[in-house]
Amino acid sequence: MIVYIPTEVDGDSCSPPWKNDVIDGISEEVLEGLEAQGGLADAVINMGQRKVRGCSKGAKQVATLGPASCEEEMLERLFLCGVDTFRLNFSHGDHEEKTELIRKIRALEAKYRHPIAILADMQGPKQRCGKFADPDGVELKKGQKFRFDLKPDLGDETRVQLPHPEILNALKPQSKLLLDDGNIQMEILQQGYLEANKSMAMQTSNQDPPDGNPFVDCKVTVAGRLKANKGVNTPDVILPMSPITEKDKEDIEFACKAQVDWIAMSFVQTADDMGELRRRVNGHGFNEIKLLAKIEKPSAVDDLENILEESDGVMVARGDLGVEMPAEEVPFVQKRIIRAANEQGKPVIVATQMLESMIKNPTPTRAECSDIANAILDGCDCVMLSGESAVGEYPTKAVTIQRRVIEATQANQVSMPPVPETLKLKDDGKDDGTDEVLKAAASLAKACKACTIVVFTATGRTAQLLAQKRPGMPILAVCKCLEVARRVSLLHGVYGTSDRGAQDLATRVEKEGSYKVRFSEAVDIACRLAREKGLAKEDNDDVVVVARLPLFQSGRLNTIRIVQAMGAKQADGYGPEEDGEDDTDLAYFED
């Protein structure tokens, strides 16, 4: 009997594999429910004649959970329609609610033996104005003067509280203020401070106001009705403040202990912000949780390359980004962010208003479909739904429409410009030949029209490097740990797994040594998984296997093998015997 030993990896431990040994497939009852809505499921029939969740998309799907999608039945439907990663928005709800959602997601992935990533999205320092005496707010006219100060008194037509002294201290004349998602705009006229209830103007632009009493006088440049607690954006000012609020600190600690897979930081301004987040996550002992920077401020765009180096991935958060810069610039900034992420081999999510009309309508606009397709053609790894899946009236249809656009884009990719040749993923300047091995594997897989490339990986790095090559077929990442299998779910075309067979091999290596595990055993696992997951349709479909020898030890990637999906033993007599003892194959492998 195999004993599963948790393996420490920089503070994380490997979870044991799922208890059931065979993929049971999707129940007819669940399928019938989705078929009744118009055949929404992303289901394929594997070689065992079971209907299983598909693993053929290139671009992945992220769905935000909310009131419309928090029940177990809806979670299952969203997953079966195509969701790869569930986003938990920490701007809403409490930790008890998030704990229950995480429990449901983990139960769902165990049911289908399909790793699902959880992305915890921190609220960040969202600045808001205070309240008004009139519950309906005030009507601001173009050209009028208006003041923001720290006084807690209810606002009127001349002033309102802005309870963020760091903003009042940082704003200078000619700076811009955007309120209510940019629907109201102002220009700073002067900065001042209150002394004995008397307004004192700053003498120079470099002067700092006395502690506790700053204000700014503004001129309204775009009129509108300002209501209580509306958001305030400062597009041309880098605020001297951390994006990690006290609430975020509590949420980050919770997310770490709940073992989410990715943590996203909102309103990142510079690379230092991501460095601060990493130190905090590492301080909780969870070094392997992946960190994602949300690019939604002009200062973040300016420091993009450095932010990418400090992050494991980025999100093009077009909501606030479109508020803080001209809307017509956002498409080109999006392209720049995607290309920069591609060049560093980091996953990039495109988010916000992808299917906004489907919050209320059962069908999308044609422009929305074009938006999704163009993001994929630009090279993004994931497309995300926000309100569409969190509070929308048609969450499963929105996921399905998004998936169908992904599939259509993928099918027509041959007539589109290929993803540009990218730079090698940085690795402290080392070049051990891994990149060339992966190029060869991708070329071989394309030439023989392989159904999948299977990579064996301890950390997910090999899958990440291979995804950067965009080989044009699914990448099946056989991972040492279930945690790693979840984290690679954001990578383009990568589907992670860490089942009993894979963890058996890892455990045997640790207990018995590398030389006791034969490479042919890994090849056998690769073929079985390709069949089970519906990637291989026929026994003679080709599978390309990429590995590093010896198993789960440091070293260069050095092995490629092409084998038919029936398995090496059946195909050419070169594979493990039924009892696992095969003296003809003494090879061993690693990642």
WOVEN-V700076 format. One record per residue. N is the residue number from 1. SS is DSSP state (h for helix, s for strand, l for the rest). OMEGA is omega in whole degrees, 0 to 359 (none if undefined). Layout:
n->{N | N}
ss->{SS | SS}
omega->{OMEGA | OMEGA}
//
This chain:
n->{1 | 2 | 3 | 4 | 5 | 6 | 7 | 8 | 9 | 10 | 11 | 12 | 13 | 14 | 15 | 16 | 17 | 18 | 19 | 20 | 21 | 22 | 23 | 24 | 25 | 26 | 27 | 28 | 29 | 30 | 31 | 32 | 33 | 34 | 35 | 36 | 37 | 38 | 39 | 40 | 41 | 42 | 43 | 44 | 45 | 46 | 47 | 48 | 49 | 50 | 51 | 52 | 53 | 54 | 55 | 56 | 57 | 58 | 59 | 60 | 61 | 62 | 63 | 64 | 65 | 66 | 67 | 68 | 69 | 70 | 71 | 72 | 73 | 74 | 75 | 76 | 77 | 78 | 79 | 80 | 81 | 82 | 83 | 84 | 85 | 86 | 87 | 88 | 89 | 90 | 91 | 92 | 93 | 94 | 95 | 96 | 97 | 98 | 99 | 100 | 101 | 102 | 103 | 104 | 105 | 106 | 107 | 108 | 109 | 110 | 111 | 112 | 113 | 114 | 115 | 116 | 117 | 118 | 119 | 120 | 121 | 122 | 123 | 124 | 125 | 126 | 127 | 128 | 129 | 130 | 131 | 132 | 133 | 134 | 135 | 136 | 137 | 138 | 139 | 140 | 141 | 142 | 143 | 144 | 145 | 146 | 147 | 148 | 149 | 150 | 151 | 152 | 153 | 154 | 155 | 156 | 157 | 158 | 159 | 160 | 161 | 162 | 163 | 164 | 165 | 166 | 167 | 168 | 169 | 170 | 171 | 172 | 173 | 174 | 175 | 176 | 177 | 178 | 179 | 180 | 181 | 182 | 183 | 184 | 185 | 186 | 187 | 188 | 189 | 190 | 191 | 192 | 193 | 194 | 195 | 196 | 197 | 198 | 199 | 200 | 201 | 202 | 203 | 204 | 205 | 206 | 207 | 208 | 209 | 210 | 211 | 212 | 213 | 214 | 215 | 216 | 217 | 218 | 219 | 220 | 221 | 222 | 223 | 224 | 225 | 226 | 227 | 228 | 229 | 230 | 231 | 232 | 233 | 234 | 235 | 236 | 237 | 238 | 239 | 240 | 241 | 242 | 243 | 244 | 245 | 246 | 247 | 248 | 249 | 250 | 251 | 252 | 253 | 254 | 255 | 256 | 257 | 258 | 259 | 260 | 261 | 262 | 263 | 264 | 265 | 266 | 267 | 268 | 269 | 270 | 271 | 272 | 273 | 274 | 275 | 276 | 277 | 278 | 279 | 280 | 281 | 282 | 283 | 284 | 285 | 286 | 287 | 288 | 289 | 290 | 291 | 292 | 293 | 294 | 295 | 296 | 297 | 298 | 299 | 300 | 301 | 302 | 303 | 304 | 305 | 306 | 307 | 308 | 309 | 310 | 311 | 312 | 313 | 314 | 315 | 316 | 317 | 318 | 319 | 320 | 321 | 322 | 323 | 324 | 325 | 326 | 327 | 328 | 329 | 330 | 331 | 332 | 333 | 334 | 335 | 336 | 337 | 338 | 339 | 340 | 341 | 342 | 343 | 344 | 345 | 346 | 347 | 348 | 349 | 350 | 351 | 352 | 353 | 354 | 355 | 356 | 357 | 358 | 359 | 360 | 361 | 362 | 363 | 364 | 365 | 366 | 367 | 368 | 369 | 370 | 371 | 372 | 373 | 374 | 375 | 376 | 377 | 378 | 379 | 380 | 381 | 382 | 383 | 384 | 385 | 386 | 387 | 388 | 389 | 390 | 391 | 392 | 393 | 394 | 395 | 396 | 397 | 398 | 399 | 400 | 401 | 402 | 403 | 404 | 405 | 406 | 407 | 408 | 409 | 410 | 411 | 412 | 413 | 414 | 415 | 416 | 417 | 418 | 419 | 420 | 421 | 422 | 423 | 424 | 425 | 426 | 427 | 428 | 429 | 430 | 431 | 432 | 433 | 434 | 435 | 436 | 437 | 438 | 439 | 440 | 441 | 442 | 443 | 444 | 445 | 446 | 447 | 448 | 449 | 450 | 451 | 452 | 453 | 454 | 455 | 456 | 457 | 458 | 459 | 460 | 461 | 462 | 463 | 464 | 465 | 466 | 467 | 468 | 469 | 470 | 471 | 472 | 473 | 474 | 475 | 476 | 477 | 478 | 479 | 480 | 481 | 482 | 483 | 484 | 485 | 486 | 487 | 488 | 489 | 490 | 491 | 492 | 493 | 494 | 495 | 496 | 497 | 498 | 499 | 500 | 501 | 502 | 503 | 504 | 505 | 506 | 507 | 508 | 509 | 510 | 511 | 512 | 513 | 514 | 515 | 516 | 517 | 518 | 519 | 520 | 521 | 522 | 523 | 524 | 525 | 526 | 527 | 528 | 529 | 530 | 531 | 532 | 533 | 534 | 535 | 536 | 537 | 538 | 539 | 540 | 541 | 542 | 543 | 544 | 545 | 546 | 547 | 548 | 549 | 550 | 551 | 552 | 553 | 554 | 555 | 556 | 557 | 558 | 559 | 560 | 561 | 562 | 563 | 564 | 565 | 566 | 567 | 568 | 569 | 570 | 571 | 572 | 573 | 574 | 575 | 576 | 577 | 578 | 579 | 580 | 581 | 582 | 583 | 584 | 585 | 586 | 587 | 588 | 589 | 590 | 591}
ss->{l | l | l | l | l | l | l | s | s | l | l | s | s | l | l | l | l | l | l | l | l | l | l | l | l | l | l | h | h | h | h | h | h | h | h | l | l | l | l | l | l | l | s | s | s | l | l | l | l | l | s | s | s | l | l | l | l | l | l | s | s | s | s | s | l | l | l | l | l | l | l | h | h | h | h | h | h | h | h | h | h | l | l | l | s | s | s | s | s | l | l | l | l | l | h | h | h | h | h | h | h | h | h | h | h | h | h | h | h | h | h | h | l | l | l | l | s | s | s | s | s | l | l | l | l | l | l | s | l | l | l | s | l | l | l | l | l | s | s | s | l | l | l | l | s | s | s | s | s | l | l | l | l | l | s | l | l | l | s | s | s | l | l | l | h | h | h | h | h | h | l | l | l | l | l | s | s | s | s | l | l | l | l | s | s | s | s | s | s | s | s | s | s | s | s | l | l | s | s | s | s | l | l | l | l | l | l | l | l | l | l | l | l | s | s | s | s | s | s | s | s | s | l | s | s | s | l | l | l | l | s | s | s | l | l | l | l | l | l | l | l | l | l | l | l | h | h | h | h | h | h | h | h | h | h | h | h | l | l | l | l | s | s | s | s | l | l | l | l | l | h | h | h | h | h | h | h | h | h | h | h | h | h | l | l | l | l | l | l | s | s | s | s | s | s | l | l | h | h | h | h | h | l | h | h | h | h | h | h | h | l | l | s | s | s | s | s | h | h | h | h | h | h | h | l | l | h | h | h | h | h | h | h | h | h | h | h | h | h | h | h | h | h | h | l | l | s | s | s | s | s | l | l | l | l | h | h | h | h | l | l | l | l | l | l | h | h | h | h | h | h | h | h | h | h | h | h | h | l | l | l | s | s | s | s | l | h | h | h | h | l | l | l | l | h | h | h | h | h | h | h | h | h | h | h | h | h | h | h | h | h | l | h | h | h | l | l | l | l | l | l | l | l | l | l | l | l | l | l | l | l | l | l | h | h | h | h | h | h | h | h | h | h | h | h | h | h | l | l | l | l | s | s | s | s | s | s | l | l | l | h | h | h | h | h | h | h | h | l | l | l | l | l | l | s | s | s | s | s | l | l | h | h | h | h | h | h | h | h | h | l | l | l | s | s | s | s | l | l | h | h | h | h | h | h | h | h | h | h | h | h | h | l | h | h | h | l | l | h | h | h | h | h | h | h | h | h | h | h | h | h | h | l | l | l | l | l | l | l | l | l | s | s | s | s | s | s | s | l | l | l | l | l | l | l | l | l | l | s | s | s | s | s | s | l | l | l | h | h | h | h | h | l | l | l | l | l | l | l | l | l | l | l | l | l | l | l | l | l | s | l}
omega->{181 | 174 | 183 | 183 | 176 | 182 | 182 | 177 | 179 | 176 | 179 | 173 | 182 | 173 | 175 | 181 | 178 | 186 | 181 | 186 | 186 | 175 | 184 | 182 | 183 | 181 | 179 | 180 | 179 | 180 | 180 | 178 | 179 | 178 | 180 | 179 | 177 | 176 | 186 | 191 | 171 | 187 | 176 | 177 | 181 | 184 | 173 | 180 | 174 | 175 | 183 | 177 | 183 | 179 | 187 | 182 | 169 | 177 | 183 | 183 | 176 | 180 | 178 | 179 | 179 | 183 | 182 | 191 | 186 | 180 | 185 | 181 | 180 | 176 | 180 | 180 | 179 | 178 | 182 | 176 | 175 | 183 | 178 | 182 | 175 | 180 | 174 | 183 | 183 | 171 | 182 | 175 | 181 | 183 | 178 | 178 | 180 | 178 | 181 | 178 | 179 | 178 | 181 | 180 | 181 | 177 | 180 | 181 | 177 | 180 | 184 | 181 | 183 | 183 | 179 | 179 | 174 | 180 | 178 | 185 | 182 | 182 | 181 | 185 | 178 | 182 | 180 | 176 | 182 | 183 | 180 | 176 | 176 | 181 | 179 | 180 | 182 | 177 | 180 | 182 | 180 | 178 | 182 | 177 | 180 | 184 | 169 | 180 | 182 | 183 | 183 | 180 | 177 | 185 | 176 | 183 | 184 | 184 | 171 | 179 | 168 | 191 | 181 | 183 | 180 | 177 | 182 | 179 | 185 | 184 | 179 | 177 | 182 | 171 | 181 | 171 | 177 | 182 | 177 | 179 | 176 | 179 | 175 | 182 | 180 | 175 | 181 | 176 | 179 | 175 | 181 | 178 | 180 | 177 | 185 | 180 | 178 | 181 | 179 | 179 | 176 | 183 | 178 | 181 | 181 | 182 | 176 | 180 | 176 | 181 | 168 | 186 | 182 | 170 | 172 | 173 | 186 | 171 | 180 | 179 | 173 | 188 | 176 | 179 | 179 | 179 | 184 | 171 | 177 | 183 | 179 | 179 | 180 | 190 | 186 | 179 | 171 | 184 | 180 | 184 | 177 | 175 | 182 | 180 | 177 | 176 | 180 | 180 | 178 | 181 | 178 | 178 | 178 | 183 | 179 | 182 | 176 | 177 | 170 | 186 | 179 | 172 | 180 | 179 | 181 | 174 | 173 | 178 | 181 | 179 | 179 | 179 | 179 | 175 | 178 | 178 | 181 | 178 | 181 | 179 | 178 | 180 | 176 | 177 | 182 | 185 | 187 | 174 | 183 | 185 | 184 | 179 | 176 | 181 | 183 | 177 | 179 | 179 | 177 | 177 | 180 | 182 | 190 | 184 | 180 | 178 | 178 | 180 | 181 | 186 | 174 | 178 | 180 | 174 | 173 | 184 | 193 | 180 | 179 | 177 | 179 | 175 | 188 | 174 | 180 | 184 | 182 | 179 | 187 | 180 | 183 | 173 | 177 | 179 | 181 | 181 | 181 | 182 | 180 | 178 | 176 | 183 | 177 | 178 | 181 | 179 | 181 | 179 | 172 | 189 | 170 | 172 | 180 | 176 | 187 | 183 | 182 | 170 | 181 | 187 | 182 | 179 | 182 | 170 | 179 | 178 | 179 | 177 | 177 | 179 | 179 | 183 | 182 | 176 | 179 | 178 | 177 | 177 | 181 | 177 | 185 | 169 | 190 | 171 | 179 | 180 | 182 | 181 | 183 | 184 | 184 | 181 | 184 | 186 | 182 | 178 | 179 | 178 | 182 | 178 | 179 | 179 | 181 | 175 | 177 | 182 | 179 | 178 | 179 | 181 | 182 | 183 | 182 | 182 | 182 | 176 | 180 | 174 | 184 | 177 | 185 | 177 | 178 | 177 | 186 | 180 | 178 | 176 | 182 | 175 | 183 | 178 | 182 | 182 | 180 | 177 | 181 | 175 | 180 | 179 | 179 | 179 | 179 | 181 | 178 | 184 | 182 | 180 | 181 | 179 | 179 | 167 | 179 | 177 | 175 | 190 | 175 | 187 | 185 | 186 | 180 | 178 | 180 | 179 | 181 | 178 | 180 | 180 | 182 | 186 | 176 | 173 | 182 | 175 | 178 | 182 | 177 | 192 | 177 | 183 | 175 | 179 | 179 | 180 | 177 | 187 | 182 | 182 | 178 | 185 | 182 | 174 | 184 | 176 | 183 | 172 | 176 | 185 | 184 | 181 | 180 | 181 | 172 | 181 | 180 | 181 | 180 | 178 | 182 | 183 | 189 | 181 | 186 | 188 | 179 | 182 | 184 | 180 | 180 | 176 | 177 | 178 | 179 | 177 | 180 | 181 | 179 | 181 | 178 | 178 | 183 | 185 | 175 | 178 | 175 | 180 | 182 | 180 | 184 | 173 | 182 | 174 | 176 | 182 | 179 | 183 | 175 | 182 | 1 | 189 | 172 | 173 | 181 | 181 | 185 | 173 | 192 | 186 | 173 | 176 | 175 | 185 | 177 | 187 | 178 | 181 | 186 | 183 | 179 | 187 | 185 | 177 | 183 | 182 | 183 | 173 | 182 | 181 | 178 | 181 | 181 | 186 | 181 | 185 | 182 | 181 | 176 | 189 | 184 | 161 | none}
//
